[in-house]
């Protein structure tokens, strides 16, 4: 009841304010030189979140790597187990639960001012082969109704909604999962009918939303990746012509402008939005150039090409999609973007994974389903599979997700602050216990230090670099593993020089016996304790346990902590061990004396 009451009144207040919000909205976002501005001519820096996985599922978001990538494959796998009718039940529940008013309210509260909706065309119009009359275009209300609801929630929160055609008719690239491309059918680029349907869909959307000021813009084709001149250049990264892509984007623009002169049009180049060869200058005076950025360095050099494009054509640029990395990468990326007046949209809000604001929890039935699809478990019954999938759909509700506050902290507070904050409140008294994974929240080098803090494999040319090798609990460079009993976590794969900081509060001065529970991965590990940046005694050797999987302890028999706030730092002078917890036990030694007050006029 304590959480339900304020949530109810929050929603009621938003409903009461909705007419007021609409009354105060005087115009639309539009471009002004190289800026996006509001109706008062004030520059607007879009800070957005992409709703990947809602209208369009991608295999990796459901841990289906090696099983199914594009949504048509996912749906076929499900239908083979539970049949068409129950498959429809699952997808209806998924669409109803995944994104709701509470999600938009939360994004606004966290600091986002925009939402990028990844749309699948099939929710708005059927595939060309399913049209009742060949050559005609019919409409499905489901997609429009979902978009209407999302727009109402965004309007209530004064957030801009950007419509993103993520899966165009036929699919716009060989990277099949991102557009639900079926290689056995004509793609968007191989079918004039698919192109005609894409143009008609955008005209329909523009006609419906032309008078909606909280529609921030139309992102008309997400991440085209197609080699038009050279079929071996499958993703179009070396494409020099791009004629079919530009031609279709121009035709879509013309169709939109027939009914809507108000909204920004956002275009993306080939090669996942980044190859603009032969596509510029812009052909519309209310256009934004979008690009996408993943897994490379966050340096001025990494974005200089787009900055040059902005200057050359005096047109706004927008980072329409990025993310899928560590908190450290998130902070340094947003610092870079905002120093260069560049808006951004993150990807995604939620999935079965730890490096986003919300993590959808696995249920045991779905684990068994994944094991079956991998050939590691027997086939589940229809009832078992249906129950597991419906439970998964229920788990997508925000209140059932794991909230990763460290991700939000990295994206907003840490961009402007070098301060470490407690991840959890640690109020110390005899008997207090701190889990090692609950170290402070803050930047790399401020709250923790780890040798691998982000994935830069596009820049390094190497393999994908896991920052948290255990992929559990938190999204920093700290490696966190699941405990052997499946309950709780510990810090593992600790390397020399790495450290963790814990901010603790002491109400009454006391001297403690501190037991730091550790395990051994390789003999020879050494641990140093720092208290308020000063070493407390010498480095201690990590004890070798008597048997496998056993945990020992490094013990400090006399740790004086006066009343107040203190920083405890655990430093690996020699790696090769695991950290489990800090336990504060009563000591027989007297409490520390408070620091003496300096007399007035005393010499320094």
C-alpha positions as CSV (number, residue, x, y, z in Angstrom):
1,X,0.0,0.0,0.0
2,X,2.9,2.4,0.7
3,X,4.0,2.4,-2.9
4,X,0.6,2.1,-4.5
5,X,-0.9,5.2,-3.0
6,X,1.7,7.7,-4.3
7,X,1.7,6.0,-7.7
8,X,-2.1,6.3,-7.9
9,X,-2.0,10.0,-7.1
10,X,0.9,10.5,-9.5
11,X,-1.2,9.1,-12.3
12,X,-4.2,11.1,-11.2
13,X,-2.2,14.3,-11.2
14,X,-0.9,13.6,-14.7
15,X,-4.4,13.1,-16.0
16,X,-5.5,16.4,-14.4
17,X,-2.6,18.3,-15.8
18,X,-3.0,16.8,-19.3
19,X,-5.2,19.6,-20.6
20,X,-2.8,22.2,-19.1
21,X,0.2,20.5,-20.7
22,X,-1.5,20.7,-24.1
23,X,-2.6,24.3,-23.6
24,X,1.0,25.4,-22.9
25,X,2.4,23.6,-25.9
26,X,2.6,26.3,-28.6
27,X,4.4,24.5,-31.4
28,X,6.6,21.8,-32.7
29,X,10.3,20.9,-32.6
30,X,12.0,22.2,-35.7
31,X,15.5,22.8,-37.1
32,X,17.2,26.2,-37.0
33,X,20.6,26.1,-38.6
34,X,22.5,23.3,-36.9
35,X,20.2,23.2,-33.9
36,X,16.9,21.5,-32.9
37,X,14.8,24.1,-31.2
38,X,11.4,24.4,-29.6
39,X,8.6,26.8,-30.4
40,X,10.4,29.6,-28.5
41,X,13.6,29.1,-30.4
42,X,15.4,27.5,-27.5
43,X,17.8,24.7,-28.3
44,X,16.6,21.3,-27.3
45,X,19.1,18.5,-26.5
46,X,17.2,15.3,-26.9
47,X,18.0,12.8,-24.2
48,X,16.1,9.7,-25.2
49,X,15.5,6.0,-24.6
50,X,14.7,3.5,-27.3
51,X,11.9,1.0,-26.8
52,X,13.6,-1.9,-28.4
53,X,12.0,-5.3,-27.9
54,X,8.4,-4.1,-27.5
55,X,6.9,-3.9,-31.0
56,X,9.9,-5.8,-32.5
57,X,11.7,-8.6,-30.7
58,X,15.3,-9.3,-31.4
59,X,16.8,-12.7,-30.5
60,X,19.6,-11.4,-28.3
61,X,17.2,-9.5,-26.1
62,X,15.5,-12.9,-25.2
63,X,18.8,-14.8,-24.8
64,X,18.1,-16.6,-28.1
65,X,21.6,-16.3,-29.5
66,X,22.3,-19.3,-31.8
67,X,18.6,-20.2,-31.7
68,X,16.7,-17.4,-33.4
69,X,17.5,-13.8,-34.5
70,X,14.7,-12.1,-36.3
71,X,11.2,-12.1,-34.9
72,X,9.7,-14.4,-37.5
73,X,12.1,-17.1,-36.4
74,X,11.3,-16.5,-32.8
75,X,7.6,-16.7,-33.5
76,X,8.0,-19.9,-35.5
77,X,9.9,-21.5,-32.6
78,X,7.2,-20.6,-30.2
79,X,4.3,-21.6,-32.5
80,X,5.9,-25.0,-33.1
81,X,5.6,-25.7,-29.3
82,X,2.3,-24.1,-28.4
83,X,0.4,-23.6,-31.6
84,X,-0.9,-20.4,-33.3
85,X,-3.7,-19.5,-30.9
86,X,-1.6,-19.6,-27.8
87,X,1.3,-17.9,-29.6
88,X,-1.1,-15.0,-30.2
89,X,-2.0,-15.0,-26.5
90,X,1.7,-14.6,-25.7
91,X,2.3,-11.8,-28.1
92,X,-0.9,-10.0,-27.0
93,X,0.4,-10.2,-23.4
94,X,3.8,-9.1,-24.4
95,X,2.5,-6.0,-26.1
96,X,0.2,-5.2,-23.3
97,X,2.8,-5.6,-20.5
98,X,6.2,-4.5,-22.0
99,X,5.6,-0.7,-22.2
100,X,2.9,1.0,-20.1
101,X,2.3,4.4,-18.6
102,X,4.5,3.5,-15.6
103,X,7.5,3.0,-17.9
104,X,7.1,6.5,-19.4
105,X,6.5,8.1,-16.0
106,X,9.7,6.4,-14.8
107,X,11.8,7.5,-17.8
108,X,10.6,11.1,-17.2
109,X,11.5,10.9,-13.5
110,X,15.0,9.5,-14.3
111,X,15.7,12.5,-16.6
112,X,14.8,11.4,-20.2
113,X,13.0,14.0,-22.3
114,X,12.2,11.8,-25.3
115,X,11.3,8.3,-26.3
116,X,12.2,6.6,-29.6
117,X,9.6,4.0,-30.6
118,X,11.0,1.1,-32.6
119,X,8.0,0.1,-34.8
120,X,7.3,-3.1,-36.7
121,X,5.3,-2.4,-39.8
122,X,3.3,-5.6,-39.3
123,X,1.4,-4.0,-36.4
124,X,0.2,-1.3,-38.8
125,X,-0.3,-3.1,-42.1
126,X,0.0,-6.7,-43.3
127,X,2.9,-8.1,-45.4
128,X,2.2,-7.7,-49.2
129,X,1.4,-11.4,-49.5
130,X,-1.2,-11.2,-46.8
131,X,-3.1,-8.3,-48.4
132,X,-6.7,-9.4,-49.1
133,X,-6.5,-7.8,-52.6
134,X,-3.2,-7.9,-54.4
135,X,-1.8,-4.4,-54.9
136,X,-3.9,-2.8,-52.3
137,X,-2.8,-1.5,-48.9
138,X,-5.0,-2.2,-45.8
139,X,-4.4,-1.1,-42.2
140,X,-4.3,-2.7,-38.9
141,X,-5.5,-0.7,-35.9
142,X,-3.3,-2.4,-33.3
143,X,-0.1,-0.5,-34.1
144,X,-1.8,2.9,-34.3
145,X,-3.7,2.3,-31.0
146,X,-0.4,1.3,-29.2
147,X,1.3,4.4,-30.6
148,X,-1.7,6.6,-29.6
149,X,-1.4,5.4,-26.0
150,X,2.3,5.9,-25.9
151,X,1.9,9.4,-27.3
152,X,-0.7,10.2,-24.6
153,X,1.8,9.1,-21.8
154,X,4.6,11.1,-23.4
155,X,2.4,14.2,-23.6
156,X,1.4,13.9,-20.0
157,X,5.1,13.9,-19.1
158,X,6.1,16.6,-21.6
159,X,8.3,14.1,-23.4
160,X,8.9,14.0,-27.2
161,X,8.0,10.8,-29.0
162,X,10.1,10.0,-32.1
163,X,8.6,7.4,-34.4
164,X,11.2,5.0,-35.7
165,X,10.4,2.5,-38.5
166,X,12.7,-0.2,-37.2
167,X,11.3,-3.0,-39.3
168,X,10.2,-1.8,-42.8
169,X,8.2,-3.9,-45.1
170,X,10.4,-6.7,-46.4
171,X,13.3,-5.7,-44.1
172,X,16.0,-3.1,-44.9
173,X,19.2,-5.0,-44.3
174,X,21.1,-8.2,-44.2
175,X,21.4,-7.8,-40.4
176,X,18.1,-9.6,-40.2
177,X,17.3,-9.4,-36.5
178,X,17.0,-5.6,-36.4
179,X,14.4,-5.5,-39.1
180,X,12.8,-8.9,-39.1
181,X,14.2,-9.6,-42.5
182,X,13.4,-13.0,-44.0
183,X,16.1,-13.9,-46.6
184,X,13.6,-16.2,-48.3
185,X,11.4,-13.3,-49.3
186,X,12.0,-10.0,-51.2
187,X,13.6,-7.3,-49.1
188,X,12.6,-3.7,-49.0
189,X,15.2,-3.0,-51.8
190,X,14.1,-5.9,-54.0
191,X,10.4,-5.2,-54.0
192,X,8.6,-2.1,-55.4
193,X,5.5,-3.3,-53.6
194,X,7.4,-3.2,-50.3
195,X,8.7,0.3,-51.0
196,X,5.2,1.5,-52.0
197,X,3.8,0.1,-48.7
198,X,6.6,1.8,-46.7
199,X,5.8,5.2,-48.4
200,X,2.1,4.7,-47.7
201,X,2.7,3.8,-44.1
202,X,4.6,7.0,-43.5
203,X,2.0,9.1,-45.2
204,X,-0.6,7.4,-43.0
205,X,1.4,8.1,-39.8
206,X,2.0,11.7,-40.8
207,X,-1.6,12.3,-41.5
208,X,-2.6,10.8,-38.2
209,X,0.0,12.8,-36.1
210,X,0.4,16.0,-38.1
211,X,-1.1,18.1,-35.4
212,X,0.6,16.5,-32.4
213,X,3.4,18.8,-31.0
214,X,4.8,16.1,-28.7
215,X,5.8,14.0,-31.7
216,X,9.4,15.0,-31.9
217,X,10.1,13.7,-35.4
218,X,10.0,10.9,-37.9
219,X,13.0,8.6,-38.0
220,X,12.0,7.1,-41.3
221,X,14.2,4.0,-41.9
222,X,16.3,2.5,-39.1
223,X,19.8,1.3,-39.8
224,X,19.7,0.4,-43.6
225,X,22.5,-2.0,-44.3
226,X,22.6,-3.2,-47.9
227,X,25.2,-3.4,-50.6
228,X,23.5,-1.9,-53.7
229,X,26.6,-1.8,-55.9
230,X,28.4,-4.9,-54.6
231,X,26.5,-7.8,-53.2
232,X,29.6,-8.9,-51.3
233,X,29.4,-5.6,-49.3
234,X,26.4,-7.0,-47.6
235,X,25.9,-4.2,-45.1
236,X,26.7,-1.3,-47.4
237,X,29.7,0.0,-45.4
238,X,31.7,0.5,-48.6
239,X,28.8,1.7,-50.7
240,X,29.6,4.8,-52.8
241,X,26.3,5.3,-54.6
242,X,23.4,4.7,-52.2
243,X,21.0,5.7,-55.0
244,X,18.1,3.3,-54.0
245,X,18.3,4.4,-50.4
246,X,18.3,8.1,-51.2
247,X,15.5,7.7,-53.7
248,X,13.2,6.0,-51.2
249,X,14.0,8.5,-48.4
250,X,13.2,11.4,-50.8
251,X,9.9,9.7,-51.8
252,X,9.0,9.1,-48.2
253,X,9.8,12.7,-47.4
254,X,7.6,13.9,-50.3
255,X,4.7,11.7,-49.0
256,X,5.0,13.0,-45.5
257,X,5.1,16.7,-46.7
258,X,1.9,16.2,-48.6
259,X,0.1,16.0,-45.3
260,X,2.5,17.3,-42.6
261,X,4.6,20.4,-42.8
262,X,5.2,20.4,-39.1
263,X,7.5,17.6,-38.0
264,X,11.2,17.0,-38.3
265,X,12.3,14.2,-40.6
266,X,15.3,12.2,-39.5
267,X,17.3,10.2,-42.0
268,X,19.9,7.5,-41.5
269,X,22.7,6.5,-43.8
270,X,23.7,3.0,-45.0
271,X,25.9,0.7,-42.9
272,X,23.7,0.9,-39.8
273,X,23.0,4.6,-40.2
274,X,26.6,5.8,-40.8
275,X,27.4,5.8,-44.5
276,X,26.2,9.0,-46.1
277,X,28.1,8.7,-49.3
278,X,26.3,10.5,-52.2
279,X,23.2,11.1,-49.9
280,X,23.7,14.8,-49.0
281,X,23.0,17.7,-48.9
282,X,19.6,17.4,-47.2
283,X,16.6,17.8,-49.5
284,X,14.2,19.1,-46.8
285,X,14.6,22.3,-44.7
286,X,13.3,20.6,-41.5
287,X,15.7,17.6,-41.5
288,X,18.1,16.0,-39.0
289,X,21.0,13.8,-39.9
290,X,21.1,10.7,-37.6
291,X,23.9,8.3,-36.9
292,X,24.5,5.3,-34.6
293,X,27.5,4.5,-32.4
294,X,28.5,1.3,-30.6
295,X,31.6,-0.3,-29.1
296,X,34.2,2.3,-30.1
297,X,36.2,4.9,-28.3
298,X,34.5,7.9,-26.9
299,X,36.9,10.5,-28.3
300,X,36.5,13.6,-30.4
301,X,38.0,11.7,-33.3
302,X,35.2,9.1,-33.1
303,X,32.5,11.6,-33.9
304,X,34.5,14.2,-35.9
305,X,33.0,13.0,-39.2
306,X,29.5,13.8,-38.1
307,X,30.5,17.1,-36.6
308,X,32.0,18.0,-40.0
309,X,28.8,17.0,-41.6
310,X,26.9,19.3,-39.3
311,X,29.1,22.2,-40.1
312,X,29.3,21.6,-43.9
313,X,25.5,21.4,-44.3
314,X,24.5,23.6,-41.4
315,X,22.1,20.8,-40.3
316,X,21.5,19.3,-36.8
317,X,22.9,15.9,-36.1
318,X,21.4,13.4,-33.6
319,X,22.9,10.2,-32.2
320,X,19.7,8.1,-32.7
321,X,20.9,4.9,-31.1
322,X,23.7,3.8,-28.8
323,X,24.3,1.9,-25.6
324,X,24.8,-1.9,-25.0
325,X,28.0,-1.2,-23.0
326,X,29.2,-0.5,-19.5
327,X,28.3,2.3,-17.1
328,X,31.8,3.7,-17.6
329,X,31.3,3.8,-21.4
330,X,27.8,5.4,-20.9
331,X,29.2,8.2,-18.8
332,X,32.1,9.0,-21.0
333,X,29.9,8.8,-24.2
334,X,27.3,11.2,-22.8
335,X,30.0,13.6,-21.6
336,X,31.4,13.6,-25.2
337,X,28.0,14.1,-26.9
338,X,26.8,16.9,-24.7
339,X,30.1,18.8,-24.9
340,X,29.5,18.8,-28.6
341,X,25.7,19.8,-28.4
342,X,24.6,16.5,-29.6
343,X,21.3,14.8,-28.6
344,X,21.2,11.1,-28.1
345,X,18.8,8.1,-27.7
346,X,19.9,5.0,-25.7
347,X,19.1,1.4,-26.5
348,X,17.2,-0.3,-25.0
349,X,15.0,0.3,-21.9
350,X,14.7,-3.3,-20.9
351,X,15.7,-6.8,-22.0
352,X,16.9,-10.1,-20.5
353,X,20.3,-8.6,-19.6
354,X,22.0,-6.4,-17.0
355,X,23.3,-3.4,-19.0
356,X,20.1,-1.4,-19.3
357,X,17.9,0.4,-16.8
358,X,15.5,-2.5,-16.4
359,X,16.3,-6.2,-16.6
360,X,13.6,-8.8,-17.3
361,X,14.1,-11.7,-15.0
362,X,14.3,-15.3,-16.3
363,X,11.9,-17.8,-14.9
364,X,12.9,-21.5,-14.5
365,X,10.4,-22.6,-17.2
366,X,11.9,-20.3,-19.8
367,X,15.4,-21.5,-18.8
368,X,14.3,-25.0,-19.6
369,X,12.8,-23.7,-22.9
370,X,16.1,-22.2,-23.9
371,X,17.9,-25.4,-22.9
372,X,15.5,-27.4,-25.2
373,X,16.0,-25.1,-28.1
374,X,19.8,-25.5,-27.6
375,X,19.5,-29.3,-27.6
376,X,20.4,-29.6,-23.9
377,X,17.0,-30.6,-22.4
378,X,13.9,-32.6,-23.4
379,X,11.0,-31.0,-25.1
380,X,8.6,-29.3,-22.7
381,X,4.9,-30.1,-22.8
382,X,2.7,-27.5,-24.5
383,X,1.4,-26.5,-21.0
384,X,4.9,-26.1,-19.6
385,X,6.0,-24.0,-22.6
386,X,2.9,-21.8,-22.6
387,X,3.2,-21.2,-18.8
388,X,6.9,-20.3,-19.2
389,X,6.2,-17.8,-22.0
390,X,3.2,-16.2,-20.3
391,X,5.3,-15.8,-17.1
392,X,8.0,-14.2,-19.3
393,X,5.4,-11.7,-20.7
394,X,4.3,-10.9,-17.1
395,X,8.0,-10.4,-16.1
396,X,8.3,-7.5,-18.6
397,X,6.1,-5.3,-16.5
398,X,8.2,-2.6,-14.9
399,X,7.3,-3.6,-11.3
400,X,8.5,-7.1,-12.0
401,X,11.9,-6.0,-13.6
402,X,15.2,-5.6,-11.8
403,X,15.9,-1.8,-11.7
404,X,19.6,-1.1,-12.3
405,X,19.9,2.3,-10.7
406,X,23.6,2.4,-11.4
407,X,22.9,2.6,-15.1
408,X,20.7,5.7,-14.6
409,X,23.2,7.2,-12.2
410,X,25.9,6.8,-14.8
411,X,23.8,8.4,-17.6
412,X,22.8,11.4,-15.6
413,X,24.5,12.2,-12.3
414,X,27.9,10.9,-13.1
415,X,28.1,12.9,-16.3
416,X,28.3,16.0,-14.1
417,X,29.8,14.7,-10.9
418,X,33.0,13.1,-9.7
419,X,31.5,12.2,-6.4
420,X,31.0,8.6,-5.2
421,X,27.7,7.8,-3.5
422,X,26.8,4.7,-1.5
423,X,25.1,2.0,-3.6
424,X,23.3,1.0,-0.4
425,X,23.3,2.6,2.9
426,X,26.0,1.1,5.1
427,X,25.3,2.1,8.7
428,X,28.0,0.4,10.8
429,X,27.5,-1.1,14.3
430,X,28.7,-4.4,15.8
431,X,27.3,-7.2,13.6
432,X,27.0,-5.2,10.4
433,X,27.5,-7.0,7.2
434,X,28.4,-5.5,3.7
435,X,28.2,-7.6,0.6
436,X,31.3,-7.0,-1.5
437,X,29.2,-6.4,-4.6
438,X,27.6,-3.3,-2.8
439,X,30.6,-1.0,-3.4
440,X,30.0,2.7,-4.0
441,X,28.3,4.0,-7.1
442,X,30.3,6.4,-9.3
443,X,32.9,6.7,-12.0
444,X,35.8,4.4,-12.7
445,X,38.6,5.7,-10.6
446,X,36.3,7.3,-8.1
447,X,34.1,4.4,-6.8
448,X,36.2,1.5,-8.1
449,X,39.0,0.6,-10.4
450,X,39.0,-2.3,-12.9
451,X,41.4,-3.1,-15.7
452,X,38.5,-3.8,-18.2
453,X,35.8,-1.2,-17.8
454,X,34.2,-1.1,-21.2
455,X,33.9,-2.8,-24.6
456,X,35.8,-1.0,-27.4
457,X,36.2,-3.8,-29.8
458,X,35.2,-1.8,-32.9
459,X,38.1,0.6,-32.2
460,X,40.6,-2.1,-31.1
461,X,39.8,-4.5,-33.9
462,X,39.8,-7.4,-31.3
463,X,37.2,-9.5,-29.8
464,X,34.3,-8.2,-27.8
465,X,35.6,-7.3,-24.3
466,X,33.4,-8.3,-21.4
467,X,33.6,-5.6,-18.7
468,X,31.7,-7.6,-16.1
469,X,32.7,-11.2,-16.8
470,X,30.0,-12.6,-14.7
471,X,27.3,-10.5,-16.3
472,X,25.4,-10.2,-13.0
473,X,24.0,-7.6,-10.7
474,X,25.8,-4.4,-11.8
475,X,27.0,-2.9,-15.0
476,X,30.4,-1.5,-14.0
477,X,33.8,-3.0,-14.9
478,X,33.8,-5.0,-11.7
479,X,33.4,-8.7,-12.4
480,X,30.5,-10.2,-10.4
481,X,29.7,-13.9,-10.3
482,X,26.8,-15.8,-8.9
483,X,27.4,-17.7,-5.7
484,X,27.7,-21.5,-5.8
485,X,24.3,-21.9,-4.1
486,X,22.7,-19.6,-6.6
487,X,21.8,-17.1,-3.8
488,X,23.7,-13.8,-3.9
489,X,26.8,-12.7,-5.7
490,X,30.6,-12.1,-5.1
491,X,33.4,-10.2,-6.8
492,X,35.6,-12.5,-8.9
493,X,38.4,-12.4,-11.5
494,X,40.2,-9.8,-9.4
495,X,43.4,-8.5,-11.0
496,X,46.4,-6.7,-9.5
497,X,45.7,-3.1,-8.9
498,X,41.9,-3.3,-8.9
499,X,40.0,-1.8,-6.0
500,X,36.5,-1.2,-4.5
501,X,35.4,1.6,-2.2
502,X,32.6,1.5,0.4
503,X,31.2,4.6,2.1
504,X,30.1,3.8,5.6
505,X,28.4,5.8,8.3
506,X,29.2,5.3,12.0
507,X,26.7,6.7,14.6
508,X,28.7,5.8,17.7
509,X,32.5,5.6,17.8
510,X,33.8,2.0,18.2
511,X,36.8,-0.2,17.5
512,X,35.9,-3.1,15.3
513,X,37.3,-6.5,14.4
514,X,36.8,-6.5,10.6
515,X,36.6,-9.8,8.8
516,X,36.9,-9.6,5.1
517,X,35.6,-12.9,3.6
518,X,37.7,-14.0,0.6
519,X,38.2,-16.9,-1.6
520,X,41.3,-18.0,-3.6
521,X,41.4,-18.4,-7.3
522,X,45.2,-18.4,-7.5
523,X,47.6,-18.6,-4.6
524,X,49.6,-15.5,-3.7
525,X,46.9,-12.9,-3.6
526,X,47.3,-9.8,-1.3
527,X,44.8,-7.4,0.0
528,X,45.3,-3.9,1.4
529,X,42.7,-2.0,3.4
530,X,42.6,1.8,3.1
531,X,40.6,3.9,5.6
532,X,39.9,7.4,4.3
533,X,42.7,7.0,1.7
534,X,45.3,5.9,4.3
535,X,46.6,2.3,4.6
536,X,45.4,0.5,7.7
537,X,48.3,-1.8,8.5
538,X,50.2,-3.7,5.9
539,X,48.8,-5.7,3.0
540,X,47.5,-9.1,4.1
541,X,48.0,-12.4,2.2
542,X,44.9,-14.2,1.1
543,X,44.6,-17.5,3.0
544,X,44.5,-20.7,1.0
545,X,41.3,-22.6,1.9
546,X,41.5,-26.1,3.1
547,X,39.3,-27.4,0.2
548,X,37.7,-26.3,-3.1
549,X,35.0,-23.6,-3.0
550,X,35.7,-22.7,0.6
551,X,35.9,-19.1,1.8
552,X,38.4,-17.8,4.3
553,X,38.9,-14.4,5.9
554,X,41.4,-11.6,6.1
555,X,41.0,-10.2,9.7
556,X,41.9,-6.8,11.0
557,X,41.6,-7.1,14.8
558,X,41.7,-3.4,15.6
559,X,39.8,-1.0,13.2
560,X,38.9,2.3,15.0
561,X,36.0,4.2,13.4
562,X,35.0,7.5,15.0
563,X,31.5,8.7,14.5
564,X,30.8,10.1,11.0
565,X,31.3,9.0,7.4
566,X,34.3,7.0,6.3
567,X,35.6,5.6,3.0
568,X,36.9,2.0,3.1
569,X,38.9,0.8,0.1
570,X,39.9,-2.7,-0.6
571,X,42.9,-2.8,-3.0
572,X,44.3,-5.9,-4.7
573,X,48.0,-5.6,-4.3
574,X,48.2,-9.0,-5.9
575,X,45.2,-10.4,-7.7
576,X,43.8,-13.9,-7.9
577,X,41.2,-14.0,-5.2
578,X,37.5,-13.4,-4.7
579,X,35.7,-10.9,-2.4
580,X,32.5,-11.9,-0.7
581,X,31.7,-9.6,2.3
582,X,32.9,-7.3,5.0
583,X,31.8,-8.2,8.6
584,X,32.1,-5.8,11.4
585,X,32.5,-7.5,14.8
586,X,32.7,-6.0,18.3
587,X,36.3,-5.5,19.6
588,X,37.4,-5.5,23.2
589,X,39.5,-2.4,22.5
590,X,38.2,1.0,23.6
591,X,36.5,3.2,21.0
592,X,38.6,5.8,19.2
593,X,38.9,9.2,20.7
594,X,37.3,12.0,18.7
595,X,39.8,14.2,16.9
596,X,41.0,17.1,19.0
597,X,39.7,20.5,18.2
598,X,42.4,23.0,17.2
599,X,42.5,26.1,19.5
600,X,41.9,29.4,17.9
601,X,45.1,31.1,16.8
602,X,47.1,27.9,16.9
603,X,49.9,27.6,14.4
604,X,49.3,25.4,11.4
